[in-house]
Amino acid sequence: MGAVTWNPTSWRQKPIEQVPSYPDAAALDAVEAQLKQFPPLVFAGEARSLKASLARVAAGEAFLLQGGDCAESFAEFHANTIRDTFRVLLQMAVVLTFGAACPVVKVGRMAGQFAKPRSAPTE
């Protein structure tokens, strides 16, 4: 299988099951332009580092700890909640590191519900 060429708009060429309705194309364009001004949520080096860490997990050389809420609401999602979840993950990782005597790869599930496919156009 050949390498897939990626660019910031290549996602638009992918098949989609649930098509959101954007009645105001100009407003959508304005929001997309605003989002382009922000730094990335994840940097390429971080993704490469995670990939290498997960390879160590797959090889049995490390333990994967994934944690976070199953369902979050926008109203309850703020810096304090993220900090508290991060703190619990770190505490769990310390226990696992000593108990399993191997490195722990920590992955936080944050805002997982926000981009999840929906069964209805609005909820």
Helices and strands as residue ranges (DSSP letters): G 10-13, H 25-36, H 44-58, E 63-68, H 79-100, E 104-109, G 112-115
